[in-house]
Amino acid sequence: MSEPRQTPEAEGQVSDAVKGNWVDRYAPPAARPYLRLSRADRPIGTWLLLLPCWWGLLLAIVADGQASWHDLWIFAGCGFGAFLMRGAGCTWNDITDRHIDGSVARTASRPIPSGQVTDKGAVAWMCAQALIAFGILLTFNWAAIALGILSLLPVAVYPFAKRFTWWPQIFLGLAFNWGALLAWTAHSGALQWPAVLLYVAGISWTLFYDTIYAHQDKEDDALIGVKSTARLFDRDTPKWLRRFLVGTVVLIGLAVIAAVPRGDILALVIALGGPWAMGWHMAWQMRMFDMENMDRLLMLFRSNRNAGLLPVLFFAVAMLV
């Protein structure tokens, strides 16, 4: 008689992780619960944290035309830092939500509520990731270091936002798009208005994609009293998504106009292609949006990696002309 086949949850896998991800397939068994705690098996969050960093860096180079070898390190350092700080932030989120996640079907299989990682182990893991990320931050200039330290405030507040506001996605946006400010400053040495416009654009984008994401949990959230824009907007969600789409595209466009030197028409036209292409991708997401189709919602949320990469591509080309 053959043994019963284990479910993903019985094997320790998280229910909404990418199937066949590298953590479940290749990571040492002892490390898997901690990597799952960091969402290493769900890389979309790292991308969403990283992409505003690359927007800020590349548009800053377009603005002053002064690319250097150190910018390659900023580009790579943002990647390493995004992976680590996303992991630390997710660990912090799961520590604060440890009494909630077990009551939500999608999150009950996470390492803390499922018993794979203890509370003390999670705290130690969070601190280890944050300290390594701080080491990377120290390779940037002092203004960027100060901004990096300041970013801990929205990161610390976000997990509690859904307890006191219907707009927790704003707090997620404040945390997830900080890299636009930091990377711009790491290149230029000072925080300037185009970076601020990129930052606000990123917050609008976060409201767009995380509202889509939050529709997966709205029934469980209603039962346990957790607030979200998905619950707030309900059937009016498409109307709000349209507003966030327009806000994102307009604000990135204004950032480009403010950043590109006057008279550099070719660079301006190419850079403006970034928000234009991103807007079309977001419009496609709206056409595909179905708030009752959980698989579709997750697919659309993950597709925002490609949406955010489009400005990166256009800014990189504008930097080279």
MINU-796560 format. One record per residue (C-alpha): y, z, x; residue number from 1; residue in three letters. Coordinates in steps of 0.1 Angstrom, whole numbers, plus 2048, in hexadecimal, padded with zeros to 3 digits. Each point is the difference from the previous one (the first is absolute). Last residue first. Layout:
BEGIN
setor yy = Y	zz = Z	xx = X	pos = NUM	code = ALA
...
//
This chain:
BEGIN
setor yy = A4A	zz = 6FC	xx = 8D6	pos = 321	code = VAL
setor yy = 7E7	zz = 81B	xx = 80A	pos = 320	code = LEU
setor yy = 80D	zz = 81D	xx = 7EC	pos = 319	code = MET
setor yy = 801	zz = 7EB	xx = 7E1	pos = 318	code = ALA
setor yy = 7DB	zz = 7F9	xx = 805	pos = 317	code = VAL
setor yy = 7F8	zz = 825	xx = 803	pos = 316	code = ALA
setor yy = 816	zz = 808	xx = 7E1	pos = 315	code = PHE
setor yy = 7EC	zz = 7E6	xx = 7EC	pos = 314	code = PHE
setor yy = 7DE	zz = 80E	xx = 809	pos = 313	code = LEU
setor yy = 80A	zz = 824	xx = 7FB	pos = 312	code = VAL
setor yy = 810	zz = 7F7	xx = 7DF	pos = 311	code = PRO
setor yy = 7DE	zz = 7F2	xx = 7F5	pos = 310	code = LEU
setor yy = 7EC	zz = 81E	xx = 80D	pos = 309	code = LEU
setor yy = 80C	zz = 816	xx = 7E3	pos = 308	code = GLY
setor yy = 7F1	zz = 7EA	xx = 7E5	pos = 307	code = ALA
setor yy = 7E0	zz = 7FD	xx = 814	pos = 306	code = ASN
setor yy = 7FC	zz = 825	xx = 802	pos = 305	code = ARG
setor yy = 80A	zz = 802	xx = 7DC	pos = 304	code = ASN
setor yy = 7DF	zz = 7F0	xx = 7F7	pos = 303	code = SER
setor yy = 7F0	zz = 823	xx = 801	pos = 302	code = ARG
setor yy = 813	zz = 80B	xx = 7E1	pos = 301	code = PHE
setor yy = 7F6	zz = 7E0	xx = 7EE	pos = 300	code = LEU
setor yy = 7DB	zz = 805	xx = 808	pos = 299	code = MET
setor yy = 802	zz = 824	xx = 7F5	pos = 298	code = LEU
setor yy = 810	zz = 7F7	xx = 7DF	pos = 297	code = LEU
setor yy = 7E7	zz = 7E3	xx = 7FA	pos = 296	code = ARG
setor yy = 7E2	zz = 817	xx = 805	pos = 295	code = ASP
setor yy = 80F	zz = 819	xx = 7E8	pos = 294	code = MET
setor yy = 807	zz = 7E7	xx = 7E4	pos = 293	code = ASN
setor yy = 813	zz = 812	xx = 7E5	pos = 292	code = GLU
setor yy = 823	zz = 7FC	xx = 80F	pos = 291	code = MET
setor yy = 7FB	zz = 7DA	xx = 804	pos = 290	code = ASP
setor yy = 817	zz = 7F0	xx = 81A	pos = 289	code = PHE
setor yy = 7F7	zz = 7DD	xx = 80B	pos = 288	code = MET
setor yy = 821	zz = 7F1	xx = 7F6	pos = 287	code = ARG
setor yy = 812	zz = 81E	xx = 80F	pos = 286	code = MET
setor yy = 7ED	zz = 7FC	xx = 821	pos = 285	code = GLN
setor yy = 80B	zz = 7DB	xx = 801	pos = 284	code = TRP
setor yy = 824	zz = 80B	xx = 7FC	pos = 283	code = ALA
setor yy = 7FB	zz = 818	xx = 81E	pos = 282	code = MET
setor yy = 7F4	zz = 7E3	xx = 815	pos = 281	code = HIS
setor yy = 81D	zz = 7EB	xx = 7F5	pos = 280	code = TRP
setor yy = 818	zz = 81C	xx = 80A	pos = 279	code = GLY
setor yy = 7F0	zz = 803	xx = 822	pos = 278	code = MET
setor yy = 806	zz = 7DB	xx = 806	pos = 277	code = ALA
setor yy = 825	zz = 803	xx = 7F7	pos = 276	code = TRP
setor yy = 803	zz = 821	xx = 813	pos = 275	code = PRO
setor yy = 7F4	zz = 7F0	xx = 820	pos = 274	code = GLY
setor yy = 810	zz = 7DE	xx = 7FB	pos = 273	code = GLY
setor yy = 821	zz = 811	xx = 805	pos = 272	code = LEU
setor yy = 7F7	zz = 803	xx = 825	pos = 271	code = ALA
setor yy = 7FC	zz = 7DA	xx = 803	pos = 270	code = ILE
setor yy = 821	zz = 7F9	xx = 7EF	pos = 269	code = VAL
setor yy = 812	zz = 81A	xx = 815	pos = 268	code = LEU
setor yy = 7F1	zz = 7F5	xx = 821	pos = 267	code = ALA
setor yy = 80A	zz = 7DC	xx = 7F9	pos = 266	code = LEU
setor yy = 823	zz = 80A	xx = 7F5	pos = 265	code = ILE
setor yy = 809	zz = 814	xx = 81F	pos = 264	code = ASP
setor yy = 825	zz = 7FE	xx = 7F9	pos = 263	code = GLY
setor yy = 804	zz = 825	xx = 7F9	pos = 262	code = ARG
setor yy = 7E6	zz = 815	xx = 811	pos = 261	code = PRO
setor yy = 7E2	zz = 809	xx = 7EA	pos = 260	code = VAL
setor yy = 7FF	zz = 825	xx = 7F6	pos = 259	code = ALA
setor yy = 815	zz = 802	xx = 7E1	pos = 258	code = ALA
setor yy = 7F2	zz = 7E1	xx = 7F1	pos = 257	code = ILE
setor yy = 7DD	zz = 80C	xx = 808	pos = 256	code = VAL
setor yy = 806	zz = 822	xx = 7F1	pos = 255	code = ALA
setor yy = 80F	zz = 7F0	xx = 7E1	pos = 254	code = LEU
setor yy = 7E0	zz = 7EB	xx = 7FC	pos = 253	code = GLY
setor yy = 7EA	zz = 81E	xx = 804	pos = 252	code = ILE
setor yy = 815	zz = 811	xx = 7E5	pos = 251	code = LEU
setor yy = 7FE	zz = 7E2	xx = 7E8	pos = 250	code = VAL
setor yy = 7DA	zz = 7FC	xx = 804	pos = 249	code = VAL
setor yy = 7F8	zz = 824	xx = 7FB	pos = 248	code = THR
setor yy = 817	zz = 805	xx = 7E3	pos = 247	code = GLY
setor yy = 7F3	zz = 7E1	xx = 7EE	pos = 246	code = VAL
setor yy = 7DC	zz = 80C	xx = 804	pos = 245	code = LEU
setor yy = 809	zz = 823	xx = 7F6	pos = 244	code = PHE
setor yy = 810	zz = 7F3	xx = 7E0	pos = 243	code = ARG
setor yy = 7E2	zz = 7EA	xx = 7F8	pos = 242	code = ARG
setor yy = 7E9	zz = 81E	xx = 805	pos = 241	code = LEU
setor yy = 815	zz = 813	xx = 7E7	pos = 240	code = TRP
setor yy = 7FC	zz = 7E6	xx = 7E5	pos = 239	code = LYS
setor yy = 7DA	zz = 7FD	xx = 808	pos = 238	code = PRO
setor yy = 7FC	zz = 826	xx = 7FD	pos = 237	code = THR
setor yy = 80F	zz = 802	xx = 7DD	pos = 236	code = ASP
setor yy = 7DE	zz = 807	xx = 7F1	pos = 235	code = ARG
setor yy = 7FD	zz = 821	xx = 814	pos = 234	code = ASP
setor yy = 821	zz = 805	xx = 812	pos = 233	code = PHE
setor yy = 7FE	zz = 826	xx = 805	pos = 232	code = LEU
setor yy = 7DA	zz = 801	xx = 804	pos = 231	code = ARG
setor yy = 801	zz = 7E5	xx = 81B	pos = 230	code = ALA
setor yy = 820	zz = 810	xx = 80E	pos = 229	code = THR
setor yy = 7EB	zz = 81F	xx = 808	pos = 228	code = SER
setor yy = 7FC	zz = 824	xx = 7F4	pos = 227	code = LYS
setor yy = 7E1	zz = 816	xx = 804	pos = 226	code = VAL
setor yy = 7F8	zz = 815	xx = 7E2	pos = 225	code = GLY
setor yy = 7DB	zz = 804	xx = 804	pos = 224	code = ILE
setor yy = 7F5	zz = 7EB	xx = 7E3	pos = 223	code = LEU
setor yy = 81D	zz = 7E7	xx = 803	pos = 222	code = ALA
setor yy = 7F8	zz = 7FB	xx = 825	pos = 221	code = ASP
setor yy = 7DB	zz = 7F8	xx = 7F7	pos = 220	code = ASP
setor yy = 80C	zz = 7E5	xx = 7E7	pos = 219	code = GLU
setor yy = 81A	zz = 7F2	xx = 818	pos = 218	code = LYS
setor yy = 7EA	zz = 7FE	xx = 81E	pos = 217	code = ASP
setor yy = 7FC	zz = 7DA	xx = 805	pos = 216	code = GLN
setor yy = 823	zz = 7FA	xx = 7F3	pos = 215	code = HIS
setor yy = 80D	zz = 812	xx = 81F	pos = 214	code = ALA
setor yy = 7F8	zz = 7E1	xx = 816	pos = 213	code = TYR
setor yy = 816	zz = 7E9	xx = 7EC	pos = 212	code = ILE
setor yy = 81C	zz = 81A	xx = 801	pos = 211	code = THR
setor yy = 7F9	zz = 803	xx = 825	pos = 210	code = ASP
setor yy = 806	zz = 7DB	xx = 806	pos = 209	code = TYR
setor yy = 821	zz = 7FC	xx = 7EF	pos = 208	code = PHE
setor yy = 80F	zz = 823	xx = 807	pos = 207	code = LEU
setor yy = 7F6	zz = 7F9	xx = 825	pos = 206	code = THR
setor yy = 813	zz = 7DF	xx = 7FF	pos = 205	code = TRP
setor yy = 81F	zz = 812	xx = 7F3	pos = 204	code = SER
setor yy = 7FD	zz = 819	xx = 81C	pos = 203	code = ILE
setor yy = 7FC	zz = 7E4	xx = 819	pos = 202	code = GLY
setor yy = 820	zz = 7F0	xx = 7F4	pos = 201	code = ALA
setor yy = 812	zz = 821	xx = 805	pos = 200	code = VAL
setor yy = 7F3	zz = 801	xx = 824	pos = 199	code = TYR
setor yy = 809	zz = 7DC	xx = 806	pos = 198	code = LEU
setor yy = 824	zz = 807	xx = 7F4	pos = 197	code = LEU
setor yy = 801	zz = 81E	xx = 817	pos = 196	code = VAL
setor yy = 7F4	zz = 7EA	xx = 81D	pos = 195	code = ALA
setor yy = 81B	zz = 7E6	xx = 7F9	pos = 194	code = PRO
setor yy = 81A	zz = 81C	xx = 800	pos = 193	code = TRP
setor yy = 7FB	zz = 80D	xx = 823	pos = 192	code = GLN
setor yy = 7ED	zz = 81C	xx = 812	pos = 191	code = LEU
setor yy = 807	zz = 800	xx = 825	pos = 190	code = ALA
setor yy = 7EC	zz = 7FA	xx = 820	pos = 189	code = GLY
setor yy = 7FA	zz = 7DC	xx = 7F7	pos = 188	code = SER
setor yy = 7DA	zz = 7FD	xx = 805	pos = 187	code = HIS
setor yy = 7F5	zz = 824	xx = 7F7	pos = 186	code = ALA
setor yy = 81B	zz = 800	xx = 7E6	pos = 185	code = THR
setor yy = 7F1	zz = 7E2	xx = 7ED	pos = 184	code = TRP
setor yy = 7DE	zz = 810	xx = 804	pos = 183	code = ALA
setor yy = 80A	zz = 821	xx = 7F2	pos = 182	code = LEU
setor yy = 814	zz = 7F4	xx = 7E2	pos = 181	code = LEU
setor yy = 7E5	zz = 7E7	xx = 7F4	pos = 180	code = ALA
setor yy = 7E6	zz = 81A	xx = 809	pos = 179	code = GLY
setor yy = 80E	zz = 817	xx = 7E5	pos = 178	code = TRP
setor yy = 7EF	zz = 7E9	xx = 7E7	pos = 177	code = ASN
setor yy = 7E2	zz = 816	xx = 7F7	pos = 176	code = PHE
setor yy = 812	zz = 821	xx = 7FD	pos = 175	code = ALA
setor yy = 81D	zz = 7F7	xx = 7E9	pos = 174	code = LEU
setor yy = 7E9	zz = 7E8	xx = 7ED	pos = 173	code = GLY
setor yy = 7E7	zz = 81C	xx = 7FA	pos = 172	code = LEU
setor yy = 81D	zz = 815	xx = 7F3	pos = 171	code = PHE
setor yy = 80A	zz = 7E4	xx = 7E9	pos = 170	code = ILE
setor yy = 7DC	zz = 7FD	xx = 7F4	pos = 169	code = GLN
setor yy = 801	zz = 824	xx = 7F5	pos = 168	code = PRO
setor yy = 817	zz = 7F4	xx = 7E3	pos = 167	code = TRP
setor yy = 7F4	zz = 814	xx = 7E1	pos = 166	code = TRP
setor yy = 80C	zz = 81F	xx = 813	pos = 165	code = THR
setor yy = 7F5	zz = 824	xx = 806	pos = 164	code = PHE
setor yy = 7DA	zz = 800	xx = 808	pos = 163	code = ARG
setor yy = 7FE	zz = 7DC	xx = 80B	pos = 162	code = LYS
setor yy = 819	zz = 809	xx = 81B	pos = 161	code = ALA
setor yy = 7EA	zz = 81A	xx = 811	pos = 160	code = PHE
setor yy = 7ED	zz = 7E7	xx = 816	pos = 159	code = PRO
setor yy = 821	zz = 7F0	xx = 80A	pos = 158	code = TYR
setor yy = 813	zz = 81E	xx = 80E	pos = 157	code = VAL
setor yy = 7F0	zz = 802	xx = 823	pos = 156	code = ALA
setor yy = 802	zz = 7DB	xx = 806	pos = 155	code = VAL
setor yy = 824	zz = 800	xx = 7F4	pos = 154	code = PRO
setor yy = 809	zz = 81B	xx = 819	pos = 153	code = LEU
setor yy = 7EB	zz = 7F3	xx = 81D	pos = 152	code = LEU
setor yy = 816	zz = 7E2	xx = 803	pos = 151	code = SER
setor yy = 81A	zz = 815	xx = 811	pos = 150	code = LEU
setor yy = 7EB	zz = 802	xx = 81F	pos = 149	code = ILE
setor yy = 7FD	zz = 7DB	xx = 802	pos = 148	code = GLY
setor yy = 825	zz = 7FC	xx = 7FA	pos = 147	code = LEU
setor yy = 808	zz = 817	xx = 81D	pos = 146	code = ALA
setor yy = 7E7	zz = 7EC	xx = 816	pos = 145	code = ILE
setor yy = 811	zz = 7E0	xx = 7F6	pos = 144	code = ALA
setor yy = 822	zz = 80D	xx = 80B	pos = 143	code = ALA
setor yy = 7F1	zz = 80D	xx = 820	pos = 142	code = TRP
setor yy = 7F1	zz = 7DF	xx = 80B	pos = 141	code = ASN
setor yy = 7DA	zz = 7F9	xx = 7FC	pos = 140	code = PHE
setor yy = 7E4	zz = 80C	xx = 816	pos = 139	code = THR
setor yy = 801	zz = 822	xx = 7F0	pos = 138	code = LEU
setor yy = 7F5	zz = 7F1	xx = 7DF	pos = 137	code = LEU
setor yy = 7DE	zz = 7F7	xx = 810	pos = 136	code = ILE
setor yy = 7FB	zz = 825	xx = 809	pos = 135	code = GLY
setor yy = 80A	zz = 80A	xx = 7DD	pos = 134	code = PHE
setor yy = 7E4	zz = 7EA	xx = 7F3	pos = 133	code = ALA
setor yy = 7E7	zz = 813	xx = 815	pos = 132	code = ILE
setor yy = 80E	zz = 820	xx = 7F3	pos = 131	code = LEU
setor yy = 7FF	zz = 7F5	xx = 7DC	pos = 130	code = ALA
setor yy = 7DB	zz = 7F5	xx = 802	pos = 129	code = GLN
setor yy = 7F6	zz = 821	xx = 810	pos = 128	code = ALA
setor yy = 813	zz = 814	xx = 7E6	pos = 127	code = CYS
setor yy = 7F0	zz = 7EF	xx = 7E3	pos = 126	code = MET
setor yy = 7DD	zz = 805	xx = 80F	pos = 125	code = TRP
setor yy = 806	zz = 825	xx = 804	pos = 124	code = ALA
setor yy = 80D	zz = 803	xx = 7DC	pos = 123	code = VAL
setor yy = 7E1	zz = 7ED	xx = 7F3	pos = 122	code = ALA
setor yy = 7E8	zz = 816	xx = 814	pos = 121	code = GLY
setor yy = 810	zz = 81F	xx = 7F1	pos = 120	code = LYS
setor yy = 7FD	zz = 7F3	xx = 7DD	pos = 119	code = ASP
setor yy = 7DC	zz = 7F7	xx = 806	pos = 118	code = THR
setor yy = 7F3	zz = 7DC	xx = 802	pos = 117	code = VAL
setor yy = 7E2	zz = 7F0	xx = 7EF	pos = 116	code = GLN
setor yy = 803	zz = 817	xx = 7E1	pos = 115	code = GLY
setor yy = 804	zz = 7E4	xx = 7E6	pos = 114	code = SER
setor yy = 823	zz = 80E	xx = 7F7	pos = 113	code = PRO
setor yy = 80A	zz = 7FE	xx = 825	pos = 112	code = ILE
setor yy = 7F0	zz = 7DF	xx = 80B	pos = 111	code = PRO
setor yy = 80A	zz = 7EA	xx = 7E2	pos = 110	code = ARG
setor yy = 7E5	zz = 7FA	xx = 7E6	pos = 109	code = SER
setor yy = 814	zz = 810	xx = 7E4	pos = 108	code = ALA
setor yy = 81D	zz = 7E8	xx = 806	pos = 107	code = THR
setor yy = 7F8	zz = 7E3	xx = 7E8	pos = 106	code = ARG
setor yy = 7F2	zz = 816	xx = 7E4	pos = 105	code = ALA
setor yy = 81D	zz = 819	xx = 801	pos = 104	code = VAL
setor yy = 7F8	zz = 825	xx = 7FB	pos = 103	code = SER
setor yy = 7F4	zz = 805	xx = 824	pos = 102	code = GLY
setor yy = 821	zz = 7F2	xx = 80C	pos = 101	code = ASP
setor yy = 815	zz = 81B	xx = 7F0	pos = 100	code = ILE
setor yy = 7F6	zz = 820	xx = 813	pos = 99	code = HIS
setor yy = 800	zz = 7EF	xx = 822	pos = 98	code = ARG
setor yy = 822	zz = 7EF	xx = 7F8	pos = 97	code = ASP
setor yy = 814	zz = 812	xx = 81B	pos = 96	code = THR
setor yy = 7E5	zz = 7FB	xx = 81A	pos = 95	code = ILE
setor yy = 7FA	zz = 7DC	xx = 7F4	pos = 94	code = ASP
setor yy = 825	zz = 7F8	xx = 805	pos = 93	code = ASN
setor yy = 801	zz = 810	xx = 822	pos = 92	code = TRP
setor yy = 7E2	zz = 7EB	xx = 80B	pos = 91	code = THR
setor yy = 810	zz = 7E1	xx = 7F1	pos = 90	code = CYS
setor yy = 81F	zz = 807	xx = 814	pos = 89	code = GLY
setor yy = 7ED	zz = 806	xx = 820	pos = 88	code = ALA
setor yy = 7ED	zz = 7E0	xx = 7FC	pos = 87	code = GLY
setor yy = 81F	zz = 7EC	xx = 7F7	pos = 86	code = ARG
setor yy = 810	zz = 810	xx = 81E	pos = 85	code = MET
setor yy = 7E4	zz = 7F5	xx = 817	pos = 84	code = LEU
setor yy = 7FC	zz = 7DD	xx = 7F4	pos = 83	code = PHE
setor yy = 826	zz = 7FB	xx = 7FD	pos = 82	code = ALA
setor yy = 804	zz = 80D	xx = 823	pos = 81	code = GLY
setor yy = 7E7	zz = 7E9	xx = 80F	pos = 80	code = PHE
setor yy = 810	zz = 7E2	xx = 7EF	pos = 79	code = GLY
setor yy = 824	zz = 80C	xx = 807	pos = 78	code = CYS
setor yy = 7F6	zz = 804	xx = 824	pos = 77	code = GLY
setor yy = 7F4	zz = 7DB	xx = 801	pos = 76	code = ALA
setor yy = 822	zz = 7F2	xx = 7F4	pos = 75	code = PHE
setor yy = 814	zz = 81A	xx = 814	pos = 74	code = ILE
setor yy = 7EB	zz = 7F7	xx = 81E	pos = 73	code = TRP
setor yy = 807	zz = 7DB	xx = 7FC	pos = 72	code = LEU
setor yy = 825	zz = 809	xx = 7FB	pos = 71	code = ASP
setor yy = 7FF	zz = 810	xx = 823	pos = 70	code = HIS
setor yy = 7FA	zz = 7DE	xx = 80E	pos = 69	code = TRP
setor yy = 822	zz = 7F6	xx = 7F4	pos = 68	code = SER
setor yy = 810	zz = 7EC	xx = 7E3	pos = 67	code = ALA
setor yy = 826	zz = 800	xx = 7FF	pos = 66	code = GLN
setor yy = 80B	zz = 7E7	xx = 7E5	pos = 65	code = GLY
setor yy = 816	zz = 81B	xx = 7F0	pos = 64	code = ASP
setor yy = 7F8	zz = 7FC	xx = 7DB	pos = 63	code = ALA
setor yy = 7DF	zz = 7ED	xx = 804	pos = 62	code = VAL
setor yy = 7F3	zz = 81C	xx = 815	pos = 61	code = ILE
setor yy = 80A	zz = 819	xx = 7E6	pos = 60	code = ALA
setor yy = 7EF	zz = 7EB	xx = 7E6	pos = 59	code = LEU
setor yy = 7E0	zz = 801	xx = 814	pos = 58	code = LEU
setor yy = 800	zz = 826	xx = 805	pos = 57	code = LEU
setor yy = 80A	zz = 809	xx = 7DC	pos = 56	code = GLY
setor yy = 7E7	zz = 7E8	xx = 7F0	pos = 55	code = TRP
setor yy = 7E5	zz = 80C	xx = 818	pos = 54	code = TRP
setor yy = 806	zz = 824	xx = 7F6	pos = 53	code = CYS
setor yy = 800	zz = 7F6	xx = 7DB	pos = 52	code = PRO
setor yy = 7DD	zz = 7F1	xx = 806	pos = 51	code = LEU
setor yy = 7F1	zz = 81F	xx = 80F	pos = 50	code = LEU
setor yy = 7FF	zz = 818	xx = 7E3	pos = 49	code = LEU
setor yy = 7F2	zz = 7E6	xx = 7E8	pos = 48	code = LEU
setor yy = 7E7	zz = 7F5	xx = 81A	pos = 47	code = TRP
setor yy = 7F4	zz = 823	xx = 806	pos = 46	code = THR
setor yy = 7FB	zz = 805	xx = 7DB	pos = 45	code = GLY
setor yy = 7EC	zz = 7E0	xx = 7FD	pos = 44	code = ILE
setor yy = 7E7	zz = 80C	xx = 81A	pos = 43	code = PRO
setor yy = 7E8	zz = 812	xx = 7E8	pos = 42	code = ARG
setor yy = 7E3	zz = 80C	xx = 816	pos = 41	code = ASP
setor yy = 819	zz = 80F	xx = 818	pos = 40	code = ALA
setor yy = 80C	zz = 814	xx = 7E2	pos = 39	code = ARG
setor yy = 808	zz = 81E	xx = 817	pos = 38	code = SER
setor yy = 7E8	zz = 816	xx = 7EC	pos = 37	code = LEU
setor yy = 7E7	zz = 7E3	xx = 804	pos = 36	code = ARG
setor yy = 805	zz = 802	xx = 825	pos = 35	code = LEU
setor yy = 7FA	zz = 825	xx = 7FE	pos = 34	code = TYR
setor yy = 7E0	zz = 7FD	xx = 7EB	pos = 33	code = PRO
setor yy = 7F3	zz = 7E4	xx = 817	pos = 32	code = ARG
setor yy = 803	zz = 812	xx = 822	pos = 31	code = ALA
setor yy = 7DF	zz = 812	xx = 7FF	pos = 30	code = ALA
setor yy = 7EE	zz = 7E1	xx = 7F5	pos = 29	code = PRO
setor yy = 80D	zz = 7EC	xx = 81E	pos = 28	code = PRO
setor yy = 814	zz = 7E2	xx = 7F2	pos = 27	code = ALA
setor yy = 7EF	zz = 7DF	xx = 7FD	pos = 26	code = TYR
setor yy = 7F7	zz = 7F7	xx = 7DC	pos = 25	code = ARG
setor yy = 811	zz = 819	xx = 7EA	pos = 24	code = ASP
setor yy = 81F	zz = 801	xx = 816	pos = 23	code = VAL
setor yy = 800	zz = 7DA	xx = 805	pos = 22	code = TRP
setor yy = 803	zz = 7F8	xx = 7DB	pos = 21	code = ASN
setor yy = 7E1	zz = 7F2	xx = 7EE	pos = 20	code = GLY
setor yy = 811	zz = 805	xx = 7DE	pos = 19	code = LYS
setor yy = 825	zz = 807	xx = 802	pos = 18	code = VAL
setor yy = 805	zz = 824	xx = 7F5	pos = 17	code = ALA
setor yy = 806	zz = 808	xx = 7DB	pos = 16	code = ASP
setor yy = 7E1	zz = 816	xx = 7FB	pos = 15	code = SER
setor yy = 802	zz = 813	xx = 822	pos = 14	code = VAL
setor yy = 7E0	zz = 7FF	xx = 814	pos = 13	code = GLN
setor yy = 7EE	zz = 820	xx = 806	pos = 12	code = GLY
setor yy = 7DD	zz = 7F2	xx = 7FC	pos = 11	code = GLU
setor yy = 7FC	zz = 810	xx = 7DE	pos = 10	code = ALA
setor yy = 822	zz = 7F1	xx = 7F6	pos = 9	code = GLU
setor yy = 7F5	zz = 7DD	xx = 80A	pos = 8	code = PRO
setor yy = 7E0	zz = 805	xx = 7EA	pos = 7	code = THR
setor yy = 7DF	zz = 807	xx = 811	pos = 6	code = GLN
setor yy = 7E2	zz = 7EB	xx = 7F8	pos = 5	code = ARG
setor yy = 7E3	zz = 814	xx = 7F2	pos = 4	code = PRO
setor yy = 7E3	zz = 803	xx = 818	pos = 3	code = GLU
setor yy = 7E3	zz = 7E8	xx = 7FC	pos = 2	code = SER
setor yy = 7DF	zz = 80A	xx = 7F1	pos = 1	code = MET
//
